[in-house]
Amino acid sequence: METSATNRFIEILESRDLKTVTYSSGSTPSDPSGTYFGAVIFGDNGNDPGVPTASAGVGDDTSGVAYITWDQNPWDGVDNGGTSVTFAVNIDSSHAGTFAIGDDNSIGFNVDSSQQVHSVTLRGLVTGPGMAFDWSDVQVSFYSGGSLVESQSVSTLQADTMDSTNWDPEEAMAVVTPTASNVDGVKITATAHLQSTDGTYPGWTDISGQIFVS
């Protein structure tokens, strides 16, 4: 019995090393989607009323928005210095989700009671020259029944046209897939970094980052 338990423990550890992270990038934007989403965009740079700078929700429905000032003086180039982001879906089996941006902005949404987590997609996108969006310090943690079962770090995703003069967009994306089949919750922590060059004032959606949970 002891040998059997030891072998089972080794099998579990080995299986955790087999989860996959798939990376992609290019100048042709894709159209990722998911059951739940959290998104940040340059928007109106925190002006309320105006275009929000963050949103979260279920499917195509937005559950809430936030207004975050990325840069106090964006006319000389945008640089938010990096903002912490946490996107959590049903991590404590409460069928609730939250998208927290920085220390003072949190958006809540409901999670289906039969939710299963099959993948997480992170994307950064800029739509023209002189801009950049980075996801860094990315950690994806998968849960089952409120307990942590797998965790995976993701390399920095950088959509960067800071040195470019053409109008081709740039996208960077990663898809994280757990090995366990009973995953019903997930937490993604990351740093979102928005930038533009001096004299480049981004449009509402010119700099953006999204997280999708499917």
Backbone as a printed PyTorch tensor [residue, N CA C, xyz], in Angstrom:
tensor([[[  0.8320,  -1.2130,   0.0000],
         [  0.0000,   0.0000,   0.0000],
         [  0.8620,   1.2570,   0.0000]],

        [[  1.9480,   1.2260,   0.7780],
         [  2.8080,   2.3880,   0.8390],
         [  3.4730,   2.6520,  -0.5080]],

        [[  3.9170,   1.5450,  -1.1750],
         [  4.5430,   1.6900,  -2.4890],
         [  3.5530,   2.2310,  -3.5050]],

        [[  2.3150,   1.7400,  -3.4400],
         [  1.2870,   2.1910,  -4.3620],
         [  1.0060,   3.6840,  -4.1860]],

        [[  0.9360,   4.1310,  -2.9380],
         [  0.6860,   5.5400,  -2.6650],
         [  1.8340,   6.4080,  -3.1520]],

        [[  3.0670,   5.9030,  -2.9620],
         [  4.2370,   6.6510,  -3.4230],
         [  4.2370,   6.7840,  -4.9300]],

        [[  3.9190,   5.6810,  -5.6120],
         [  3.8740,   5.7230,  -7.0720],
         [  2.8150,   6.6900,  -7.5700]],

        [[  1.6530,   6.6950,  -6.8960],
         [  0.5830,   7.5920,  -7.2930],
         [  1.0100,   9.0450,  -7.1290]],

        [[  1.7380,   9.3450,  -6.0400],
         [  2.2150,  10.6970,  -5.8050],
         [  3.1800,  11.1270,  -6.9120]],

        [[  4.0560,  10.2190,  -7.3240],
         [  4.9930,  10.5100,  -8.4080],
         [  4.2500,  10.7570,  -9.7070]],

        [[  3.1910,   9.9560,  -9.9690],
         [  2.3990,  10.1440, -11.1870],
         [  1.7560,  11.5190, -11.2170]],

        [[  1.2610,  11.9800, -10.0580],
         [  0.6260,  13.2890,  -9.9820],
         [  1.6450,  14.3820, -10.2860]],

        [[  2.8390,  14.2680,  -9.6850],
         [  3.8730,  15.2670,  -9.9280],
         [  4.2890,  15.2840, -11.3860]],

        [[  4.4160,  14.1080, -11.9940],
         [  4.8050,  14.0390, -13.3900],
         [  3.7460,  14.6440, -14.2940]],

        [[  2.4680,  14.3960, -13.9600],
         [  1.3880,  14.9270, -14.7990],
         [  1.3560,  16.4380, -14.7660]],

        [[  1.7580,  17.0230, -13.6300],
         [  1.7480,  18.4740, -13.5250],
         [  2.8090,  19.1210, -14.4180]],

        [[  3.8090,  18.3830, -14.8040],
         [  4.8360,  18.9080, -15.6830],
         [  4.4220,  18.8590, -17.1460]],

        [[  3.2560,  18.2480, -17.4620],
         [  2.8550,  18.0390, -18.8400],
         [  1.8600,  19.0750, -19.3520]],

        [[  1.4180,  19.9800, -18.4810],
         [  0.4910,  21.0090, -18.9510],
         [  1.1910,  21.8580, -20.0050]],

        [[  0.4240,  22.4320, -20.8810],
         [  1.0220,  23.0780, -22.0380],
         [  0.7760,  24.5750, -22.0510]],

        [[  1.7530,  25.3010, -22.5880],
         [  1.6140,  26.7100, -22.8880],
         [  1.9940,  26.8810, -24.3520]],

        [[  1.0740,  27.4170, -25.1380],
         [  1.3170,  27.6380, -26.5590],
         [  1.3930,  29.1300, -26.8190]],

        [[  2.4760,  29.5580, -27.4590],
         [  2.6950,  30.9780, -27.7330],
         [  2.5070,  31.2700, -29.2190]],

        [[  2.0260,  32.4790, -29.5090],
         [  1.9250,  32.9180, -30.9000],
         [  2.0410,  34.4350, -30.9440]],

        [[  2.4600,  34.9500, -32.0990],
         [  2.5610,  36.3960, -32.2820],
         [  2.5230,  36.7040, -33.7700]],

        [[  2.2510,  37.9590, -34.1020],
         [  2.2260,  38.3310, -35.5020],
         [  1.4870,  39.6230, -35.7290]],

        [[  1.3790,  39.9990, -36.9890],
         [  0.7510,  41.2630, -37.3660],
         [ -0.6710,  41.0870, -37.8890]],

        [[ -1.1940,  39.8660, -37.7870],
         [ -2.5900,  39.6140, -38.1530],
         [ -3.3630,  39.2460, -36.8960]],

        [[ -4.1310,  40.1710, -36.3410],
         [ -4.8280,  39.8880, -35.0820],
         [ -5.7830,  38.7110, -35.2040]],

        [[ -5.8150,  37.8910, -34.1750],
         [ -6.7630,  36.7790, -34.1070],
         [ -8.0420,  37.2630, -33.4310]],

        [[ -8.9400,  36.3580, -33.1830],
         [-10.2150,  36.7200, -32.5540],
         [-10.4990,  35.7600, -31.4050]],

        [[ -9.6820,  35.8180, -30.3410],
         [ -9.8920,  34.8900, -29.2220],
         [-11.1790,  35.2080, -28.4730]],

        [[-11.6990,  34.2140, -27.7890],
         [-12.9180,  34.3980, -27.0020],
         [-12.9020,  33.3840, -25.8620]],

        [[-13.8730,  33.5000, -24.9690],
         [-13.9550,  32.5730, -23.8560],
         [-15.2820,  32.7020, -23.1420]],

        [[-15.4960,  31.8240, -22.1840],
         [-16.7120,  31.8770, -21.3800],
         [-16.7060,  33.1070, -20.4720]],

        [[-15.5120,  33.4630, -19.9690],
         [-15.3530,  34.6340, -19.1030],
         [-14.1940,  35.4640, -19.6230]],

        [[-14.2830,  36.7860, -19.4560],
         [-13.2140,  37.6400, -19.9550],
         [-12.9220,  38.7810, -18.9960]],

        [[-11.6850,  39.2280, -19.0390],
         [-11.2650,  40.4670, -18.4050],
         [-10.4040,  41.2150, -19.4020]],

        [[-10.5800,  42.5170, -19.5220],
         [ -9.8680,  43.2710, -20.5490],
         [ -9.4530,  44.6350, -20.0250]],

        [[ -8.2940,  45.0860, -20.4880],
         [ -7.8500,  46.4550, -20.2390],
         [ -7.5580,  47.1110, -21.5870]],

        [[ -7.9280,  48.3710, -21.7270],
         [ -7.6430,  49.1480, -22.9310],
         [ -7.2160,  50.5520, -22.5040]],

        [[ -6.6460,  51.3030, -23.4310],
         [ -6.2820,  52.6770, -23.0990],
         [ -7.5410,  53.4980, -22.8220]],

        [[ -8.6030,  53.2430, -23.5960],
         [ -9.8710,  53.9240, -23.3700],
         [ -9.7260,  55.4340, -23.3750]],

        [[-10.3960,  56.0830, -22.4190],
         [-10.2850,  57.5330, -22.2500],
         [ -9.3200,  57.8850, -21.1200]],

        [[ -8.3820,  56.9520, -20.8550],
         [ -7.3400,  57.1980, -19.8510],
         [ -7.9220,  57.5600, -18.4790]],

        [[ -9.0600,  56.9360, -18.1500],
         [ -9.6430,  57.1210, -16.8260],
         [-10.6720,  58.2020, -16.7050]],

        [[-10.9340,  58.9540, -17.7690],
         [-11.9350,  60.0210, -17.7010],
         [-13.3380,  59.4240, -17.6080]],

        [[-14.0820,  59.8240, -16.5900],
         [-15.4320,  59.3160, -16.3590],
         [-16.3780,  60.5130, -16.2560]],

        [[-17.3780,  60.6540, -17.1720],
         [-17.7600,  59.6550, -18.1720],
         [-16.8130,  59.6460, -19.3690]],

        [[-16.7370,  58.5280, -19.9870],
         [-15.8810,  58.3270, -21.1420],
         [-15.7840,  56.8410, -21.4080]],

        [[-14.8720,  56.4560, -22.2760],
         [-14.6900,  55.0360, -22.5780],
         [-13.9260,  54.3820, -21.4270]],

        [[-14.4860,  53.3410, -20.8090],
         [-13.8070,  52.6860, -19.6830],
         [-12.4490,  52.1270, -20.0900]],

        [[-11.5930,  51.9400, -19.0990],
         [-10.2630,  51.3850, -19.3530],
         [-10.1560,  49.9130, -18.9570]],

        [[-11.1950,  49.3630, -18.3450],
         [-11.2000,  47.9390, -18.0020],
         [-12.6390,  47.4360, -17.9710]],

        [[-12.8030,  46.1680, -18.2860],
         [-14.1300,  45.5530, -18.2590],
         [-13.9790,  44.0590, -18.0070]],

        [[-15.0600,  43.4410, -17.5650],
         [-15.0780,  41.9920, -17.3470],
         [-16.5020,  41.5040, -17.4840]],

        [[-16.6450,  40.2200, -17.8080],
         [-17.9840,  39.6870, -17.9450],
         [-18.0200,  38.2550, -18.3900]],

        [[-19.1830,  37.8690, -18.8740],
         [-19.4790,  36.4930, -19.2470],
         [-19.8870,  36.4660, -20.7120]],

        [[-19.1790,  35.6630, -21.5120],
         [-19.4830,  35.5870, -22.9360],
         [-19.3050,  36.9250, -23.6080]],

        [[-20.3750,  37.4160, -24.2500],
         [-20.3380,  38.7380, -24.8860],
         [-20.9240,  39.8300, -24.0090]],

        [[-21.3230,  39.4770, -22.7760],
         [-21.9800,  40.4300, -21.8870],
         [-21.0000,  41.0080, -20.8780]],

        [[-20.9570,  42.3240, -20.7960],
         [-20.0900,  43.0030, -19.8430],
         [-20.7940,  43.1380, -18.5030]],

        [[-20.1520,  42.6240, -17.4490],
         [-20.7370,  42.6800, -16.1100],
         [-20.3940,  43.9620, -15.3760]],

        [[-19.2780,  44.5860, -15.7230],
         [-18.8750,  45.8170, -15.0610],
         [-17.6790,  46.4350, -15.7420]],

        [[-17.4230,  47.7170, -15.4170],
         [-16.3010,  48.4440, -16.0180],
         [-15.5670,  49.2120, -14.9240]],

        [[-14.3700,  49.6700, -15.2840],
         [-13.5840,  50.4980, -14.3720],
         [-12.9230,  51.6150, -15.1670]],

        [[-12.6250,  52.7200, -14.4510],
         [-11.9720,  53.8760, -15.0630],
         [-10.6300,  54.0790, -14.3580]],

        [[ -9.5560,  53.7790, -15.0640],
         [ -8.2120,  53.8450, -14.4940],
         [ -7.3830,  54.8440, -15.2890]],

        [[ -6.7370,  55.7530, -14.6030],
         [ -5.8420,  56.6910, -15.2680],
         [ -4.4920,  56.0120, -15.4510]],

        [[ -4.1410,  55.7260, -16.6840],
         [ -2.8770,  55.0410, -16.9500],
         [ -1.6930,  55.9980, -16.8330]],

        [[ -1.8740,  57.2380, -17.2400],
         [ -0.7630,  58.1970, -17.2490],
         [ -1.3440,  59.6010, -17.0710]],

        [[ -0.7810,  60.3600, -16.1290],
         [ -1.2920,  61.7000, -15.8500],
         [ -1.0450,  62.6720, -16.9970]],

        [[ -0.0100,  62.4140, -17.8030],
         [  0.2860,  63.2970, -18.9330],
         [  0.6190,  62.4390, -20.1530]],

        [[ -0.4060,  61.8640, -20.7830],
         [ -0.1580,  60.9470, -21.9030],
         [  0.3530,  61.6230, -23.1710]],

        [[  0.3000,  62.9580, -23.2260],
         [  0.7140,  63.6560, -24.4520],
         [  2.2100,  63.5170, -24.7110]],

        [[  2.9950,  63.2770, -23.6650],
         [  4.4290,  63.0900, -23.8750],
         [  4.8060,  61.6110, -23.9100]],

        [[  3.8130,  60.7830, -24.1800],
         [  4.0280,  59.3370, -24.2150],
         [  3.3700,  58.6660, -23.0300]],

        [[  2.6580,  57.5960, -23.3050],
         [  1.9720,  56.8420, -22.2480],
         [  2.9440,  55.8600, -21.6120]],

        [[  2.9150,  55.7830, -20.2990],
         [  3.6590,  54.7430, -19.5800],
         [  3.0400,  54.5910, -18.1970]],

        [[  2.2800,  53.5380, -18.0100],
         [  1.6280,  53.3350, -16.7090],
         [  2.5630,  52.7010, -15.6880]],

        [[  3.7680,  52.3070, -16.1170],
         [  4.7320,  51.7350, -15.1860],
         [  4.4480,  50.3140, -14.7670]],

        [[  3.3310,  49.7650, -15.2420],
         [  2.9420,  48.3970, -14.8740],
         [  1.8930,  48.3930, -13.7880]],

        [[  0.7750,  47.7740, -14.0630],
         [ -0.3460,  47.6970, -13.1190],
         [ -0.6690,  46.2440, -12.8390]],

        [[ -0.7870,  45.8930, -11.5730],
         [ -1.0900,  44.5090, -11.2040],
         [ -2.5320,  44.1600, -11.5690]],

        [[ -2.7090,  42.9400, -12.0490],
         [ -4.0230,  42.4490, -12.4660],
         [ -4.2280,  41.0550, -11.8910]],

        [[ -5.4200,  40.8050, -11.3600],
         [ -5.7950,  39.4630, -10.9060],
         [ -7.1700,  39.1220, -11.4680]],

        [[ -7.2340,  38.0050, -12.1640],
         [ -8.5010,  37.5260, -12.7440],
         [ -8.7890,  36.1650, -12.1300]],

        [[ -9.8650,  36.0700, -11.3590],
         [-10.1740,  34.8480, -10.6180],
         [-11.5660,  34.3510, -10.9730]],

        [[-11.6630,  33.0520, -11.2460],
         [-12.9330,  32.4160, -11.5990],
         [-13.1470,  31.2100, -10.6880]],

        [[-14.0930,  31.3290,  -9.7610],
         [-14.5420,  30.1890,  -8.9540],
         [-13.4050,  29.4980,  -8.2110]],

        [[-12.4510,  30.2290,  -7.6710],
         [-11.3100,  29.5720,  -7.0290],
         [-11.6620,  28.9840,  -5.6600]],

        [[-12.7490,  29.4520,  -5.0590],
         [-13.1610,  28.9150,  -3.7570],
         [-14.5030,  28.1830,  -3.8360]],

        [[-14.8900,  27.7730,  -5.0440],
         [-16.1500,  27.0550,  -5.2880],
         [-17.3810,  27.8710,  -4.9000]],

        [[-17.2570,  29.2070,  -4.9370],
         [-18.3900,  30.0750,  -4.5860],
         [-19.1720,  30.4990,  -5.8140]],

        [[-18.7540,  30.0470,  -7.0130],
         [-19.4050,  30.4080,  -8.2810],
         [-19.4050,  31.9170,  -8.5000]],

        [[-18.2840,  32.5320,  -8.1220],
         [-18.1120,  33.9670,  -8.3140],
         [-16.7870,  34.2290,  -9.0150]],

        [[-16.7300,  35.3480,  -9.7250],
         [-15.5070,  35.7490, -10.3920],
         [-15.2000,  37.2030, -10.1170]],

        [[-13.9100,  37.5670, -10.1550],
         [-13.4980,  38.9430,  -9.9620],
         [-12.3590,  39.2880, -10.9250]],

        [[-12.3570,  40.5250, -11.3590],
         [-11.2630,  41.0650, -12.1580],
         [-10.7720,  42.3010, -11.4260]],

        [[ -9.5970,  42.2090, -10.8120],
         [ -9.0420,  43.3010, -10.0170],
         [ -7.8930,  43.9330, -10.7730]],

        [[ -7.9240,  45.2720, -10.8980],
         [ -6.8980,  46.0230, -11.6080],
         [ -6.3280,  47.0460, -10.6430]],

        [[ -5.0560,  46.8850, -10.2920],
         [ -4.4710,  47.7640,  -9.2940],
         [ -5.0510,  47.4840,  -7.9160]],

        [[ -4.9730,  48.4800,  -7.0380],
         [ -5.4090,  48.2930,  -5.6520],
         [ -6.8560,  48.6920,  -5.4100]],

        [[ -7.4310,  49.4920,  -6.3100],
         [ -8.7210,  50.1100,  -5.9950],
         [ -9.8270,  49.8230,  -6.9920]],

        [[ -9.5880,  48.9150,  -7.9270],
         [-10.5930,  48.6630,  -8.9600],
         [-10.8590,  47.1650,  -9.0700]],

        [[-12.1100,  46.7620,  -8.8410],
         [-12.4760,  45.3570,  -8.9150],
         [-13.8540,  45.2200,  -9.5430]],

        [[-13.9650,  44.2800, -10.4710],
         [-15.2230,  44.0170, -11.1680],
         [-15.6340,  42.5830, -10.8580]],

        [[-16.8870,  42.3980, -10.4390],
         [-17.3790,  41.0670, -10.1190],
         [-18.3210,  40.5330, -11.1850]],

        [[-18.4010,  39.2140, -11.2800],
         [-19.3300,  38.5750, -12.2100],
         [-19.6810,  37.1860, -11.6830]],

        [[-20.7910,  36.6490, -12.1590],
         [-21.2590,  35.3400, -11.7220],
         [-20.6460,  34.2290, -12.5720]],

        [[-20.4230,  33.0770, -11.9470],
         [-19.8570,  31.9090, -12.6170],
         [-20.8760,  30.7820, -12.5690]],

        [[-21.0700,  30.1170, -13.6920],
         [-22.0230,  29.0130, -13.7790],
         [-21.6510,  27.8950, -12.8080]],

        [[-22.6460,  27.2990, -12.1680],
         [-22.3940,  26.2620, -11.1590],
         [-21.7650,  25.0020, -11.7410]],

        [[-21.9040,  24.7930, -13.0360],
         [-21.3180,  23.6130, -13.6740],
         [-20.0190,  23.9410, -14.4190]],

        [[-19.4280,  25.1000, -14.0970],
         [-18.2580,  25.5660, -14.8220],
         [-17.0890,  24.5840, -14.7470]],

        [[-16.4810,  24.2930, -15.8760],
         [-15.2190,  23.5760, -15.9750],
         [-14.2380,  24.4560, -16.7400]],

        [[-12.9880,  24.4340, -16.3270],
         [-11.9700,  25.2610, -16.9650],
         [-11.1070,  24.3880, -17.8620]],

        [[-11.0820,  24.7160, -19.1460],
         [-10.3150,  23.9380, -20.1170],
         [ -9.0720,  24.6660, -20.6110]],

        [[ -9.0910,  25.9950, -20.5930],
         [ -7.9310,  26.7470, -21.0620],
         [ -8.0170,  28.1990, -20.6170]],

        [[ -6.8600,  28.8490, -20.6370],
         [ -6.7440,  30.2840, -20.3720],
         [ -5.9750,  30.9060, -21.5290]],

        [[ -6.5000,  32.0010, -22.0690],
         [ -5.8270,  32.7180, -23.1510],
         [ -5.5060,  34.1270, -22.6980]],

        [[ -4.2620,  34.5400, -22.8860],
         [ -3.8480,  35.9160, -22.6350],
         [ -3.3810,  36.5220, -23.9510]],

        [[ -3.8040,  37.7500, -24.2010],
         [ -3.4030,  38.4210, -25.4320],
         [ -3.0600,  39.8730, -25.1620]],

        [[ -2.0320,  40.3620, -25.8480],
         [ -1.7180,  41.7800, -25.9020],
         [ -1.8020,  42.2320, -27.3460]],

        [[ -2.3150,  43.4540, -27.5820],
         [ -2.5090,  43.9250, -28.9460],
         [ -2.2920,  45.4280, -29.0300]],

        [[ -1.5460,  45.8520, -30.0410],
         [ -1.4700,  47.2660, -30.4140],
         [ -1.8080,  47.3600, -31.8930]],

        [[ -2.4340,  48.4650, -32.2800],
         [ -2.9910,  48.5410, -33.6380],
         [ -2.2380,  49.4610, -34.5860]],

        [[ -1.1310,  50.0530, -34.1300],
         [ -0.3780,  50.9490, -34.9950],
         [  0.9900,  51.2230, -34.4370]],

        [[  1.7300,  52.1600, -35.0280],
         [  3.1110,  52.4040, -34.6170],
         [  3.2230,  53.1720, -33.3040]],

        [[  4.3890,  53.0230, -32.6600],
         [  4.6950,  53.8140, -31.4810],
         [  3.9700,  53.4120, -30.2230]],

        [[  3.6090,  52.1230, -30.0900],
         [  2.8590,  51.6760, -28.9180],
         [  3.3400,  50.2940, -28.4680]],

        [[  2.9920,  49.9300, -27.2380],
         [  3.3450,  48.6060, -26.7340],
         [  2.3940,  48.1940, -25.6260]],

        [[  2.1220,  46.8900, -25.5630],
         [  1.4020,  46.3070, -24.4270],
         [  2.1330,  45.0370, -24.0210]],

        [[  2.4180,  44.9120, -22.7200],
         [  3.0900,  43.7280, -22.1810],
         [  2.2400,  43.0910, -21.0960]],

        [[  2.1510,  41.7630, -21.1280],
         [  1.7420,  40.9750, -19.9620],
         [  3.0310,  40.3760, -19.3910]],

        [[  3.3630,  40.6850, -18.1470],
         [  4.5430,  40.1150, -17.5130],
         [  4.1810,  39.5510, -16.1450]],

        [[  5.1280,  38.8230, -15.5410],
         [  4.9200,  38.2200, -14.2160],
         [  3.6470,  37.3720, -14.1870]],

        [[  3.3910,  36.6610, -15.2790],
         [  2.1300,  35.9250, -15.4140],
         [  2.2070,  34.5810, -14.6930]],

        [[  1.2360,  34.3330, -13.8360],
         [  1.1090,  33.0540, -13.1510],
         [ -0.3390,  32.5860, -13.2870]],

        [[ -0.5200,  31.3520, -13.7660],
         [ -1.8560,  30.7730, -13.9260],
         [ -1.9870,  29.6060, -12.9650]],

        [[ -2.9760,  29.6820, -12.0630],
         [ -3.1890,  28.6440, -11.0480],
         [ -4.5630,  28.0250, -11.2420]],

        [[ -4.5860,  26.6940, -11.3750],
         [ -5.8340,  25.9650, -11.6030],
         [ -6.3110,  25.3140, -10.3080]],

        [[ -7.6470,  25.3230, -10.1080],
         [ -8.2500,  24.8160,  -8.8780],
         [ -9.3060,  23.7630,  -9.1840]],

        [[ -9.4930,  22.8720,  -8.2140],
         [-10.5790,  21.8870,  -8.2680],
         [-11.1990,  21.7780,  -6.8910]],

        [[-12.5000,  22.0660,  -6.8110],
         [-13.1800,  22.0130,  -5.5220],
         [-12.5940,  22.9510,  -4.4950]],

        [[-12.0360,  24.0650,  -4.9350],
         [-11.4520,  25.0350,  -4.0260],
         [-10.0030,  24.7780,  -3.6780]],

        [[ -9.4000,  23.6990,  -4.1940],
         [ -8.0090,  23.3630,  -3.8930],
         [ -7.1270,  23.5660,  -5.1210]],

        [[ -5.9320,  24.0720,  -4.8950],
         [ -4.9720,  24.2690,  -5.9740],
         [ -4.4790,  22.9180,  -6.4840]],

        [[ -4.5500,  22.7170,  -7.8060],
         [ -4.1030,  21.4450,  -8.3870],
         [ -2.9470,  21.6060,  -9.3640]],

        [[ -2.8160,  22.7710,  -9.9830],
         [ -1.7230,  23.0160, -10.9270],
         [ -1.4090,  24.5050, -10.9600]],

        [[ -0.1550,  24.8080, -11.2590],
         [  0.2330,  26.2030, -11.4170],
         [  1.2760,  26.2990, -12.5220]],

        [[  1.1740,  27.3500, -13.3270],
         [  2.0460,  27.4920, -14.4860],
         [  2.4310,  28.9480, -14.6880]],

        [[  3.7220,  29.2180, -14.8070],
         [  4.1750,  30.5580, -15.1690],
         [  4.1850,  30.6990, -16.6830]],

        [[  4.0390,  31.9280, -17.1540],
         [  3.9970,  32.2170, -18.5860],
         [  5.0270,  33.2950, -18.8820]],

        [[  5.7700,  33.1070, -19.9440],
         [  6.7730,  34.0970, -20.3400],
         [  6.1030,  35.4170, -20.7010]],

        [[  6.8600,  36.4980, -20.5950],
         [  6.3330,  37.8250, -20.9290],
         [  5.8030,  37.8570, -22.3620]],

        [[  4.5970,  38.3830, -22.4980],
         [  3.9810,  38.5600, -23.8150],
         [  4.0960,  40.0290, -24.1870]],

        [[  4.7360,  40.3240, -25.3080],
         [  5.0270,  41.7000, -25.6670],
         [  4.5630,  41.9950, -27.0880]],

        [[  3.5350,  42.8380, -27.1940],
         [  3.1030,  43.3730, -28.4840],
         [  3.7010,  44.7670, -28.5860]],

        [[  4.6890,  44.9480, -29.4580],
         [  5.5330,  46.1380, -29.3880],
         [  5.7770,  46.7120, -30.7820]],

        [[  5.3410,  47.9610, -30.9860],
         [  5.6550,  48.6950, -32.2230],
         [  6.3040,  50.0360, -31.8920]],

        [[  6.9590,  50.1280, -30.7400],
         [  7.5390,  51.3940, -30.2890],
         [  8.5400,  51.9540, -31.2990]],

        [[  9.2650,  51.0730, -31.9940],
         [ 10.2730,  51.5170, -32.9530],
         [  9.7870,  51.4210, -34.4010]],

        [[  8.5060,  51.1900, -34.5790],
         [  7.9590,  51.0000, -35.9240],
         [  7.3140,  52.2900, -36.4320]],

        [[  7.2900,  52.4310, -37.7540],
         [  6.6120,  53.5780, -38.3700],
         [  5.4560,  53.1490, -39.2710]],

        [[  5.2660,  51.8450, -39.4470],
         [  4.1540,  51.3990, -40.2880],
         [  2.9270,  51.1230, -39.4330]],

        [[  1.8070,  50.9300, -40.0870],
         [  0.5380,  50.8080, -39.3900],
         [  0.0810,  49.3640, -39.2160]],

        [[  1.0040,  48.4290, -39.3190],
         [  0.6470,  47.0320, -39.0520],
         [  0.4110,  46.8310, -37.5580]],

        [[ -0.6600,  46.1370, -37.1840],
         [ -0.8600,  45.8240, -35.7720],
         [  0.1540,  44.7910, -35.3080]],

        [[  0.2350,  44.6010, -34.0210],
         [  1.1160,  43.5730, -33.4610],
         [  0.3870,  42.8920, -32.3010]],

        [[  0.4270,  41.5650, -32.3200],
         [ -0.2720,  40.7610, -31.3170],
         [  0.6900,  39.7640, -30.6930]],

        [[  0.5330,  39.5150, -29.3990],
         [  1.2560,  38.4560, -28.7020],
         [  0.2550,  37.6910, -27.8520]],

        [[  0.3140,  36.3580, -27.8960],
         [ -0.7290,  35.5650, -27.2460],
         [ -0.1460,  34.2770, -26.6740]],

        [[ -0.7630,  33.8070, -25.5900],
         [ -0.4160,  32.5170, -24.9940],
         [ -1.6920,  31.8140, -24.5770]],

        [[ -1.7360,  30.5080, -24.7960],
         [ -2.8570,  29.6740, -24.3570],
         [ -2.3150,  28.6360, -23.3840]],

        [[ -2.8750,  28.5960, -22.1750],
         [ -2.4360,  27.6760, -21.1290],
         [ -3.5170,  26.6220, -20.9320]],

        [[ -3.1250,  25.3520, -21.0120],
         [ -4.0730,  24.2390, -20.8840],
         [ -3.6600,  23.3540, -19.7220]],

        [[ -4.5580,  23.1080, -18.7510],
         [ -4.2040,  22.2290, -17.6330],
         [ -4.2520,  20.7630, -18.0550]],

        [[ -3.5710,  19.9130, -17.2980],
         [ -3.6290,  18.4800, -17.5780],
         [ -4.8220,  17.8260, -16.8860]],

        [[ -5.2010,  18.3310, -15.7120],
         [ -6.2990,  17.7330, -14.9680],
         [ -7.6220,  17.9360, -15.6940]],

        [[ -8.5110,  16.9740, -15.5700],
         [ -9.8030,  17.0500, -16.2450],
         [-10.9030,  17.5790, -15.3320]],

        [[-10.5990,  17.7850, -14.0550],
         [-11.6220,  18.2010, -13.0890],
         [-11.4180,  19.6300, -12.6270]],

        [[-10.7880,  20.4690, -13.4270],
         [-10.5230,  21.8580, -13.0410],
         [-11.8090,  22.6850, -13.1510]],

        [[-12.1850,  23.3450, -12.0580],
         [-13.3960,  24.1690, -12.0770],
         [-13.1510,  25.6010, -11.6000]],

        [[-11.8780,  25.9600, -11.4420],
         [-11.5370,  27.3250, -11.0450],
         [-10.1450,  27.6840, -11.5120]],

        [[ -9.8870,  28.9890, -11.6340],
         [ -8.5700,  29.4300, -12.0820],
         [ -8.3140,  30.8520, -11.5970]],

        [[ -7.0500,  31.1450, -11.3040],
         [ -6.6340,  32.5090, -10.9550],
         [ -5.4260,  32.8720, -11.7970]],

        [[ -5.5070,  34.0170, -12.4380],
         [ -4.3990,  34.5330, -13.2370],
         [ -3.9180,  35.8240, -12.5980]],

        [[ -2.6410,  35.8890, -12.2710],
         [ -2.0460,  37.1300, -11.7960],
         [ -1.0220,  37.5790, -12.8250]],

        [[ -0.9450,  38.8890, -13.0470],
         [ -0.0460,  39.4160, -14.0740],
         [  0.1540,  40.9070, -13.8650]],

        [[  1.0910,  41.4570, -14.6210],
         [  1.3090,  42.9010, -14.6620],
         [  1.0140,  43.3870, -16.0710]],

        [[  0.1610,  44.3950, -16.1760],
         [ -0.2060,  44.9820, -17.4710],
         [  0.5650,  46.2910, -17.6560]],

        [[  1.2950,  46.3890, -18.7680],
         [  2.1180,  47.5720, -19.0260],
         [  1.7270,  48.1820, -20.3620]],

        [[  1.2210,  49.4100, -20.3350],
         [  0.8210,  50.1380, -21.5330],
         [  1.8270,  51.2530, -21.8020]],

        [[  2.2320,  51.3980, -23.0760],
         [  3.1950,  52.4230, -23.4310],
         [  2.8940,  53.0150, -24.8050]],

        [[  3.3360,  54.2540, -25.0020],
         [  3.3800,  54.8510, -26.3390],
         [  4.5320,  55.8490, -26.3720]],

        [[  4.9800,  56.1540, -27.5620],
         [  6.0900,  57.0820, -27.7100],
         [  5.6170,  58.5200, -27.5360]],

        [[  6.5700,  59.4100, -27.3080],
         [  6.2780,  60.8390, -27.1840],
         [  5.5900,  61.3250, -28.4550]],

        [[  4.4070,  61.9370, -28.2880],
         [  3.6510,  62.4380, -29.4220],
         [  2.6400,  61.4650, -29.9850]],

        [[  2.6500,  60.2360, -29.4910],
         [  1.6540,  59.2400, -29.9260],
         [  0.5610,  59.1470, -28.8720]],

        [[ -0.6060,  59.6890, -29.1880],
         [ -1.7430,  59.6060, -28.2610],
         [ -2.6660,  58.4990, -28.7670]],

        [[ -2.7610,  57.3880, -28.0380],
         [ -3.5140,  56.2320, -28.5500],
         [ -5.0110,  56.4930, -28.6270]],

        [[ -5.6430,  55.8450, -29.5950],
         [ -7.1010,  55.7950, -29.6200],
         [ -7.6040,  54.8530, -28.5440]],

        [[ -8.9070,  54.8100, -28.3850],
         [ -9.5120,  54.0520, -27.2950],
         [ -9.0230,  52.6100, -27.2180]],

        [[ -8.9820,  51.9270, -28.3470],
         [ -8.6510,  50.4950, -28.3490],
         [ -7.2910,  50.2140, -28.9790]],

        [[ -6.4520,  51.2410, -29.1290],
         [ -5.1670,  51.0470, -29.7980],
         [ -4.1870,  50.2200, -28.9680]],

        [[ -4.3010,  50.2750, -27.6460],
         [ -3.4690,  49.4720, -26.7540],
         [ -4.3990,  48.6590, -25.8600]],

        [[ -4.2670,  47.3390, -25.9070],
         [ -5.2180,  46.5210, -25.1380],
         [ -4.6100,  45.1830, -24.7350]],

        [[ -5.1820,  44.6320, -23.6860],
         [ -4.8270,  43.2890, -23.2360],
         [ -6.0750,  42.5750, -22.7600]],

        [[ -6.1580,  41.2750, -23.0560],
         [ -7.3360,  40.4990, -22.6810],
         [ -6.9240,  39.1830, -22.0160]],

        [[ -7.7880,  38.7210, -21.1260],
         [ -7.6890,  37.3870, -20.5390],
         [ -9.0200,  36.6810, -20.7740]],

        [[ -8.9510,  35.4750, -21.3130],
         [-10.1590,  34.6790, -21.5560],
         [-10.0250,  33.3360, -20.8380]],

        [[-11.1080,  32.9260, -20.2020],
         [-11.1650,  31.6080, -19.5650],
         [-12.2630,  30.8020, -20.2620]],

        [[-11.9110,  29.6270, -20.7380],
         [-12.8670,  28.7690, -21.4440],
         [-13.0190,  27.4470, -20.7060]]])
